[in-house]
Amino acid sequence: MITKYLFARYDRAGLIFLAVSALLAIAIPAGNLLAPPDSAFHVPDHVVSLLGKYLCYASLAIALDLVWGYCGILSLGHGAFFALGGYAMGMYLMRQIGPRGVYAHPVLPDFMVFLNWKELPWFWYGFDMFPFALFMALFVPGWLAFVFGWFAFRSRVTGVYLSIITQALTYALLLAFFRNDMGFGGNNGLTDFKDILGFNIQSKGVRATLFFLSAVLMISVYLVARWMVTTSFGKIVMAVRDAEPRARFLGYRTEHFKLVVFTVSAAMAGLAGALYVPQVGIINPSEFSPANSIEAVIWVAVGGRGTLVGAAIGAFAVNLMKTVFTTGALAPYWLFALGGLFILVTLAMPKGILGAISSLWEKLASLRAGRKNLAAAE
């Protein structure tokens, strides 16, 4: 009975997505750790790290689709929440270096010693503990989104104006984190990580574990988002998206629903950023770039807005193209390819990749049904 209730909440695409994600979460680490290098099933170390990044991007895309596809809030600032979660984890990783840094200071990170800081800033306290850093990766983006949304939604800022404000927030954080006196590494950011929970961050086992956790996070983000949009709460959220004045007239405090969705989505993005940083080995202010947030919007549009699964597919597809087009002779043409892809999807596949696949499947099903009816009539 419980199993039937749970599976009733997921369509065919969702169940396939969960099955494939669970399979990859096990198969990729196993292929990396267990299969010998000369085996056809061996997964190289760099592929594990690359796919781990894609999984973090997919979690960010699902979080963005939750607010854009289902609540109608086009956020151009989700890259900031992703980066804040990354900085929280980066601060923990920097505290783990200790005296093994270039300047061998037992407490201060190297960049603070270089800038003649005499003591650790108060906001760095507690980041020597992993649970605290993980909590801050969840709390700080969520808190910022809550404060921002409280004022924006109560003021009934909507549409393009809200999108511009979210982008302005991202740019303001970009400028702030570039400053050396902020205490976050300035332009160079945080890097040279060595350990996480006492294990060498460069070891194969840690890399495989981070990949597995990234897959688990993506699945968890999808499950939470799917649960939110299939409950009565989700129906009201979609009503706010489609006709907010009418929902308000019926007595719903629409700003409260938007605030909850926006805050939860930001927290999801923060957790994705926290898992992203140890896999790439660096976090700097460029992660706050408004272009990153816009690119995340393109992932959702390409995969299929308002589907959750499509957002993850779009993140994988676009970043795979980015990996191909930013290496070798094709590197100068990546932005042209990205713009062309967005235009192509907008004109030819307005419902994204997942929508196009669903439409094709329905057409094939109708053709098969038509043939069966014709054969029966004969």
Contacts in CASP RR format, 6 or more apart in sequence:
PFRMAT RR
TARGET T0000
AUTHOR 0000-0000-0000
METHOD contacts of the structure
MODEL  1
MITKYLFARYDRAGLIFLAVSALLAIAIPAGNLLAPPDSAFHVPDHVVSL
LGKYLCYASLAIALDLVWGYCGILSLGHGAFFALGGYAMGMYLMRQIGPR
GVYAHPVLPDFMVFLNWKELPWFWYGFDMFPFALFMALFVPGWLAFVFGW
FAFRSRVTGVYLSIITQALTYALLLAFFRNDMGFGGNNGLTDFKDILGFN
IQSKGVRATLFFLSAVLMISVYLVARWMVTTSFGKIVMAVRDAEPRARFL
GYRTEHFKLVVFTVSAAMAGLAGALYVPQVGIINPSEFSPANSIEAVIWV
AVGGRGTLVGAAIGAFAVNLMKTVFTTGALAPYWLFALGGLFILVTLAMP
KGILGAISSLWEKLASLRAGRKNLAAAE
7 15 0 8 1.000
9 226 0 8 1.000
9 227 0 8 1.000
9 230 0 8 1.000
10 18 0 8 1.000
10 226 0 8 1.000
13 307 0 8 1.000
13 309 0 8 1.000
13 310 0 8 1.000
13 354 0 8 1.000
13 358 0 8 1.000
14 222 0 8 1.000
14 226 0 8 1.000
14 308 0 8 1.000
14 309 0 8 1.000
17 222 0 8 1.000
17 309 0 8 1.000
17 312 0 8 1.000
18 219 0 8 1.000
18 222 0 8 1.000
18 223 0 8 1.000
21 215 0 8 1.000
21 218 0 8 1.000
21 219 0 8 1.000
21 222 0 8 1.000
22 215 0 8 1.000
22 219 0 8 1.000
24 51 0 8 1.000
24 215 0 8 1.000
25 211 0 8 1.000
25 212 0 8 1.000
25 215 0 8 1.000
25 216 0 8 1.000
25 219 0 8 1.000
26 212 0 8 1.000
28 43 0 8 1.000
28 47 0 8 1.000
28 48 0 8 1.000
28 51 0 8 1.000
28 208 0 8 1.000
28 211 0 8 1.000
29 48 0 8 1.000
29 205 0 8 1.000
29 208 0 8 1.000
29 209 0 8 1.000
29 211 0 8 1.000
29 212 0 8 1.000
31 41 0 8 1.000
31 42 0 8 1.000
31 43 0 8 1.000
32 42 0 8 1.000
32 43 0 8 1.000
32 44 0 8 1.000
32 45 0 8 1.000
32 47 0 8 1.000
32 48 0 8 1.000
32 204 0 8 1.000
32 207 0 8 1.000
32 208 0 8 1.000
33 204 0 8 1.000
33 205 0 8 1.000
33 208 0 8 1.000
35 41 0 8 1.000
35 42 0 8 1.000
35 43 0 8 1.000
36 42 0 8 1.000
45 204 0 8 1.000
45 207 0 8 1.000
48 207 0 8 1.000
48 208 0 8 1.000
48 211 0 8 1.000
49 207 0 8 1.000
49 211 0 8 1.000
49 279 0 8 1.000
49 280 0 8 1.000
50 323 0 8 1.000
51 211 0 8 1.000
52 210 0 8 1.000
52 211 0 8 1.000
52 214 0 8 1.000
52 215 0 8 1.000
52 279 0 8 1.000
53 276 0 8 1.000
53 279 0 8 1.000
53 280 0 8 1.000
53 319 0 8 1.000
54 315 0 8 1.000
54 316 0 8 1.000
54 319 0 8 1.000
54 320 0 8 1.000
55 211 0 8 1.000
55 214 0 8 1.000
55 215 0 8 1.000
55 217 0 8 1.000
55 218 0 8 1.000
56 214 0 8 1.000
56 217 0 8 1.000
56 218 0 8 1.000
56 272 0 8 1.000
56 273 0 8 1.000
56 275 0 8 1.000
56 276 0 8 1.000
56 279 0 8 1.000
57 272 0 8 1.000
57 276 0 8 1.000
57 296 0 8 1.000
57 299 0 8 1.000
57 315 0 8 1.000
57 316 0 8 1.000
57 319 0 8 1.000
58 218 0 8 1.000
58 311 0 8 1.000
58 312 0 8 1.000
58 315 0 8 1.000
58 316 0 8 1.000
59 214 0 8 1.000
59 217 0 8 1.000
59 218 0 8 1.000
59 221 0 8 1.000
59 268 0 8 1.000
59 269 0 8 1.000
59 271 0 8 1.000
59 272 0 8 1.000
59 275 0 8 1.000
59 312 0 8 1.000
60 78 0 8 1.000
60 79 0 8 1.000
60 82 0 8 1.000
60 268 0 8 1.000
60 269 0 8 1.000
60 272 0 8 1.000
60 273 0 8 1.000
60 296 0 8 1.000
60 315 0 8 1.000
61 296 0 8 1.000
61 299 0 8 1.000
61 300 0 8 1.000
61 311 0 8 1.000
61 312 0 8 1.000
61 314 0 8 1.000
61 315 0 8 1.000
62 218 0 8 1.000
62 221 0 8 1.000
62 222 0 8 1.000
62 225 0 8 1.000
62 268 0 8 1.000
62 308 0 8 1.000
62 311 0 8 1.000
62 312 0 8 1.000
63 78 0 8 1.000
63 221 0 8 1.000
63 225 0 8 1.000
63 265 0 8 1.000
63 266 0 8 1.000
63 268 0 8 1.000
63 269 0 8 1.000
63 272 0 8 1.000
64 75 0 8 1.000
64 78 0 8 1.000
64 265 0 8 1.000
64 269 0 8 1.000
64 296 0 8 1.000
64 297 0 8 1.000
64 299 0 8 1.000
64 300 0 8 1.000
64 311 0 8 1.000
65 225 0 8 1.000
65 300 0 8 1.000
65 304 0 8 1.000
65 305 0 8 1.000
65 306 0 8 1.000
65 307 0 8 1.000
65 308 0 8 1.000
65 310 0 8 1.000
65 311 0 8 1.000
66 225 0 8 1.000
66 228 0 8 1.000
66 229 0 8 1.000
66 261 0 8 1.000
66 264 0 8 1.000
66 265 0 8 1.000
66 268 0 8 1.000
66 308 0 8 1.000
67 73 0 8 1.000
67 75 0 8 1.000
67 78 0 8 1.000
67 261 0 8 1.000
67 262 0 8 1.000
67 265 0 8 1.000
68 74 0 8 1.000
68 75 0 8 1.000
68 297 0 8 1.000
68 300 0 8 1.000
68 305 0 8 1.000
68 306 0 8 1.000
69 241 0 8 1.000
69 300 0 8 1.000
69 305 0 8 1.000
69 306 0 8 1.000
70 229 0 8 1.000
70 234 0 8 1.000
70 237 0 8 1.000
70 238 0 8 1.000
70 241 0 8 1.000
70 261 0 8 1.000
70 306 0 8 1.000
71 237 0 8 1.000
71 238 0 8 1.000
71 240 0 8 1.000
71 241 0 8 1.000
71 257 0 8 1.000
71 258 0 8 1.000
71 261 0 8 1.000
71 262 0 8 1.000
72 240 0 8 1.000
72 241 0 8 1.000
73 162 0 8 1.000
73 258 0 8 1.000
73 261 0 8 1.000
73 262 0 8 1.000
74 159 0 8 1.000
74 160 0 8 1.000
74 162 0 8 1.000
74 163 0 8 1.000
74 297 0 8 1.000
75 163 0 8 1.000
75 166 0 8 1.000
75 262 0 8 1.000
75 265 0 8 1.000
75 293 0 8 1.000
76 163 0 8 1.000
76 164 0 8 1.000
76 166 0 8 1.000
76 167 0 8 1.000
76 170 0 8 1.000
76 290 0 8 1.000
76 293 0 8 1.000
76 294 0 8 1.000
76 297 0 8 1.000
77 166 0 8 1.000
77 167 0 8 1.000
77 169 0 8 1.000
77 170 0 8 1.000
77 290 0 8 1.000
77 293 0 8 1.000
78 166 0 8 1.000
78 265 0 8 1.000
78 266 0 8 1.000
78 269 0 8 1.000
78 293 0 8 1.000
78 296 0 8 1.000
79 170 0 8 1.000
79 269 0 8 1.000
79 287 0 8 1.000
79 288 0 8 1.000
79 292 0 8 1.000
79 293 0 8 1.000
79 296 0 8 1.000
80 141 0 8 1.000
80 144 0 8 1.000
80 169 0 8 1.000
80 170 0 8 1.000
80 173 0 8 1.000
80 288 0 8 1.000
80 293 0 8 1.000
81 141 0 8 1.000
81 142 0 8 1.000
81 144 0 8 1.000
81 145 0 8 1.000
81 265 0 8 1.000
81 266 0 8 1.000
81 267 0 8 1.000
81 269 0 8 1.000
81 270 0 8 1.000
82 141 0 8 1.000
82 269 0 8 1.000
82 270 0 8 1.000
82 272 0 8 1.000
82 273 0 8 1.000
82 276 0 8 1.000
82 287 0 8 1.000
82 292 0 8 1.000
82 296 0 8 1.000
83 173 0 8 1.000
83 273 0 8 1.000
83 283 0 8 1.000
83 285 0 8 1.000
83 287 0 8 1.000
83 288 0 8 1.000
83 292 0 8 1.000
84 137 0 8 1.000
84 140 0 8 1.000
84 141 0 8 1.000
84 144 0 8 1.000
84 173 0 8 1.000
84 270 0 8 1.000
85 136 0 8 1.000
85 137 0 8 1.000
85 140 0 8 1.000
85 141 0 8 1.000
85 269 0 8 1.000
85 270 0 8 1.000
85 271 0 8 1.000
85 273 0 8 1.000
85 274 0 8 1.000
85 277 0 8 1.000
86 137 0 8 1.000
86 270 0 8 1.000
86 273 0 8 1.000
86 274 0 8 1.000
86 276 0 8 1.000
86 277 0 8 1.000
86 283 0 8 1.000
86 287 0 8 1.000
87 177 0 8 1.000
87 184 0 8 1.000
87 190 0 8 1.000
87 277 0 8 1.000
87 283 0 8 1.000
88 127 0 8 1.000
88 133 0 8 1.000
88 134 0 8 1.000
88 136 0 8 1.000
88 137 0 8 1.000
88 140 0 8 1.000
88 270 0 8 1.000
88 274 0 8 1.000
89 133 0 8 1.000
89 134 0 8 1.000
89 137 0 8 1.000
89 273 0 8 1.000
89 274 0 8 1.000
89 275 0 8 1.000
89 277 0 8 1.000
89 278 0 8 1.000
89 283 0 8 1.000
90 133 0 8 1.000
90 190 0 8 1.000
90 193 0 8 1.000
90 277 0 8 1.000
90 278 0 8 1.000
90 283 0 8 1.000
91 124 0 8 1.000
91 127 0 8 1.000
91 133 0 8 1.000
91 184 0 8 1.000
91 190 0 8 1.000
92 127 0 8 1.000
92 128 0 8 1.000
92 129 0 8 1.000
92 130 0 8 1.000
92 132 0 8 1.000
92 133 0 8 1.000
92 196 0 8 1.000
93 190 0 8 1.000
93 193 0 8 1.000
93 194 0 8 1.000
93 195 0 8 1.000
93 196 0 8 1.000
93 201 0 8 1.000
93 277 0 8 1.000
93 278 0 8 1.000
94 109 0 8 1.000
94 127 0 8 1.000
94 190 0 8 1.000
94 193 0 8 1.000
95 109 0 8 1.000
95 124 0 8 1.000
95 126 0 8 1.000
95 127 0 8 1.000
95 128 0 8 1.000
96 128 0 8 1.000
96 193 0 8 1.000
96 194 0 8 1.000
96 195 0 8 1.000
96 196 0 8 1.000
96 198 0 8 1.000
97 109 0 8 1.000
97 110 0 8 1.000
97 192 0 8 1.000
97 193 0 8 1.000
97 194 0 8 1.000
97 195 0 8 1.000
98 105 0 8 1.000
98 106 0 8 1.000
98 107 0 8 1.000
99 105 0 8 1.000
99 106 0 8 1.000
100 194 0 8 1.000
101 110 0 8 1.000
101 192 0 8 1.000
102 110 0 8 1.000
103 110 0 8 1.000
103 113 0 8 1.000
103 114 0 8 1.000
105 112 0 8 1.000
105 113 0 8 1.000
107 120 0 8 1.000
108 117 0 8 1.000
108 119 0 8 1.000
108 120 0 8 1.000
109 185 0 8 1.000
109 190 0 8 1.000
110 192 0 8 1.000
111 183 0 8 1.000
111 185 0 8 1.000
111 186 0 8 1.000
111 188 0 8 1.000
111 189 0 8 1.000
112 120 0 8 1.000
112 183 0 8 1.000
115 180 0 8 1.000
117 183 0 8 1.000
121 183 0 8 1.000
126 132 0 8 1.000
126 133 0 8 1.000
127 133 0 8 1.000
127 136 0 8 1.000
130 196 0 8 1.000
130 197 0 8 1.000
133 274 0 8 1.000
134 274 0 8 1.000
137 270 0 8 1.000
137 271 0 8 1.000
137 273 0 8 1.000
137 274 0 8 1.000
138 267 0 8 1.000
138 270 0 8 1.000
138 271 0 8 1.000
139 267 0 8 1.000
140 270 0 8 1.000
141 266 0 8 1.000
141 267 0 8 1.000
141 269 0 8 1.000
141 270 0 8 1.000
142 263 0 8 1.000
142 266 0 8 1.000
142 267 0 8 1.000
142 270 0 8 1.000
144 266 0 8 1.000
145 262 0 8 1.000
145 263 0 8 1.000
145 265 0 8 1.000
145 266 0 8 1.000
145 267 0 8 1.000
146 259 0 8 1.000
146 262 0 8 1.000
146 263 0 8 1.000
148 166 0 8 1.000
148 169 0 8 1.000
148 262 0 8 1.000
149 258 0 8 1.000
149 259 0 8 1.000
149 262 0 8 1.000
149 263 0 8 1.000
150 259 0 8 1.000
152 162 0 8 1.000
152 165 0 8 1.000
153 254 0 8 1.000
153 255 0 8 1.000
153 258 0 8 1.000
153 259 0 8 1.000
153 262 0 8 1.000
154 255 0 8 1.000
156 255 0 8 1.000
157 165 0 8 1.000
158 244 0 8 1.000
166 293 0 8 1.000
167 290 0 8 1.000
167 293 0 8 1.000
170 288 0 8 1.000
170 289 0 8 1.000
170 290 0 8 1.000
170 293 0 8 1.000
171 288 0 8 1.000
171 290 0 8 1.000
173 288 0 8 1.000
174 285 0 8 1.000
174 288 0 8 1.000
174 289 0 8 1.000
174 290 0 8 1.000
176 182 0 8 1.000
177 184 0 8 1.000
177 186 0 8 1.000
177 189 0 8 1.000
177 284 0 8 1.000
177 285 0 8 1.000
177 288 0 8 1.000
178 186 0 8 1.000
178 187 0 8 1.000
178 285 0 8 1.000
179 186 0 8 1.000
180 186 0 8 1.000
180 187 0 8 1.000
184 190 0 8 1.000
185 284 0 8 1.000
186 284 0 8 1.000
186 285 0 8 1.000
187 284 0 8 1.000
187 285 0 8 1.000
188 284 0 8 1.000
189 282 0 8 1.000
189 283 0 8 1.000
189 284 0 8 1.000
189 285 0 8 1.000
190 277 0 8 1.000
190 282 0 8 1.000
190 283 0 8 1.000
190 284 0 8 1.000
191 281 0 8 1.000
191 282 0 8 1.000
191 283 0 8 1.000
191 284 0 8 1.000
193 201 0 8 1.000
193 278 0 8 1.000
193 281 0 8 1.000
194 200 0 8 1.000
194 201 0 8 1.000
195 201 0 8 1.000
196 206 0 8 1.000
196 278 0 8 1.000
199 205 0 8 1.000
199 206 0 8 1.000
200 206 0 8 1.000
201 278 0 8 1.000
201 281 0 8 1.000
206 278 0 8 1.000
207 279 0 8 1.000
210 275 0 8 1.000
210 278 0 8 1.000
210 279 0 8 1.000
211 279 0 8 1.000
213 275 0 8 1.000
214 275 0 8 1.000
214 279 0 8 1.000
217 271 0 8 1.000
217 272 0 8 1.000
217 275 0 8 1.000
218 312 0 8 1.000
221 268 0 8 1.000
221 271 0 8 1.000
221 272 0 8 1.000
222 308 0 8 1.000
222 309 0 8 1.000
222 312 0 8 1.000
224 264 0 8 1.000
224 268 0 8 1.000
225 268 0 8 1.000
225 308 0 8 1.000
226 308 0 8 1.000
228 234 0 8 1.000
228 237 0 8 1.000
228 261 0 8 1.000
228 264 0 8 1.000
229 237 0 8 1.000
229 238 0 8 1.000
229 308 0 8 1.000
233 257 0 8 1.000
233 260 0 8 1.000
236 247 0 8 1.000
236 252 0 8 1.000
236 257 0 8 1.000
237 257 0 8 1.000
237 258 0 8 1.000
237 261 0 8 1.000
239 246 0 8 1.000
239 247 0 8 1.000
239 252 0 8 1.000
240 247 0 8 1.000
240 252 0 8 1.000
240 254 0 8 1.000
240 257 0 8 1.000
240 258 0 8 1.000
244 254 0 8 1.000
247 254 0 8 1.000
248 254 0 8 1.000
277 283 0 8 1.000
286 292 0 8 1.000
295 318 0 8 1.000
295 338 0 8 1.000
296 315 0 8 1.000
298 318 0 8 1.000
298 338 0 8 1.000
298 339 0 8 1.000
298 341 0 8 1.000
298 342 0 8 1.000
299 311 0 8 1.000
299 314 0 8 1.000
299 315 0 8 1.000
299 318 0 8 1.000
299 319 0 8 1.000
300 306 0 8 1.000
300 310 0 8 1.000
300 311 0 8 1.000
300 314 0 8 1.000
301 342 0 8 1.000
301 345 0 8 1.000
301 346 0 8 1.000
301 352 0 8 1.000
302 314 0 8 1.000
302 317 0 8 1.000
302 318 0 8 1.000
302 341 0 8 1.000
302 342 0 8 1.000
302 345 0 8 1.000
302 352 0 8 1.000
302 353 0 8 1.000
303 310 0 8 1.000
303 311 0 8 1.000
303 313 0 8 1.000
303 314 0 8 1.000
303 317 0 8 1.000
303 345 0 8 1.000
303 352 0 8 1.000
303 353 0 8 1.000
303 354 0 8 1.000
304 310 0 8 1.000
304 311 0 8 1.000
304 313 0 8 1.000
304 314 0 8 1.000
304 351 0 8 1.000
304 352 0 8 1.000
304 353 0 8 1.000
304 354 0 8 1.000
304 355 0 8 1.000
305 311 0 8 1.000
305 351 0 8 1.000
305 352 0 8 1.000
307 354 0 8 1.000
307 355 0 8 1.000
309 354 0 8 1.000
310 352 0 8 1.000
310 353 0 8 1.000
310 354 0 8 1.000
310 355 0 8 1.000
313 353 0 8 1.000
313 354 0 8 1.000
314 353 0 8 1.000
317 353 0 8 1.000
318 338 0 8 1.000
318 341 0 8 1.000
321 337 0 8 1.000
321 338 0 8 1.000
321 341 0 8 1.000
322 334 0 8 1.000
322 338 0 8 1.000
324 330 0 8 1.000
325 331 0 8 1.000
325 333 0 8 1.000
325 334 0 8 1.000
325 337 0 8 1.000
326 334 0 8 1.000
330 337 0 8 1.000
345 352 0 8 1.000
345 353 0 8 1.000
349 355 0 8 1.000
349 356 0 8 1.000
351 358 0 8 1.000
351 359 0 8 1.000
END
